[in-house]
Amino acid sequence: MTPEQTNEPSPEPVRPFAVPCVELGRCAPLRWLRLGWADFRRAPGLSLLFGAVILVVSVAVSALAWALGRFALLAALLSGFVFVAPLIAVGLYCVSRALEAGRTPSLRESFVLARRVAGQAGVFALVQLVVLMLWSRAGMMVNAFVPIEDGELATLIEFLLIGSAAGSVFAIFTFATAAFSLPMIADRDVDMVTAGVSSANAVLRNKAVMVQWALLIALLTAVGFLTAYLGLVVVMPWLAYSAWHAYRETLDASDWPRLD
């Protein structure tokens, strides 16, 4: 007797806790950048629009922090940006998603998708906010317990080594959970926990390639800041599109339904 005849719902498909991933080749990050740049060139108007929004937000946060010099205000501004940034990223992923499907990307479609995944993006933002607060607190503790004495080079070196070690823990966690999770929630009906665990699993299984990818991201982001933030208009959309292709190549999320 079939489930339809007994009026019983069909059982939910059994899915793995982490999305399966592939083993990446060492040239993968350069390929992602090339594909991301191709997406930028295919949708220059939307790309520059999103880039301009990122530029305005970045300059506003930096200018207010510089002018007022209050840690509490800076923390509040950064917290707000942490919540807005995932939605901007999802909007950019939507551009690459539409291009991949052979559609013409639109700002309206990006807004619709960002609104649909706002809940999961909010979970991601909350996690990142907690990490940001713990990172800041760790920096304060290092500054308190490892003081720098005037004229003592050894204390400066000790401070830098311990501070870098503490900061690297938070940086690695943030990168591992964010590398593929946001593109995935913009593409599939999946919860943020599964996406984050899947991202971390893929990063751990491709350590050498992902170190290369992280360095490229850091280098390009630094170029954006060193050009008086103007480079962010191009760099941030380019990296977002590249991250989309990184997700599509690395994770096999076919067991999860696509977002319409």
Secondary structure by P-SEA (a helix, b strand, c coil): ccccccccccccccccccccccccccaaaaaaaaaaaaaaaacaaaaaaaaaaaaaaaaaaaaaaaacccaaaaaaaaaaaaaaaaaaaaaaaaaaaaaaacccccaaaaaaaaaaaaaaaaaaaaaaaaaaaaaaaaaaaaaaacccccccaaaaaaaaaaaaaaaaaaaaaaaaacccaaaaaacccccaaaaaaaaaaaaaacaaaaaaaaaaaaaaaaaaaaacccccccaaaaaaaaaaaaaaaccccccccccc
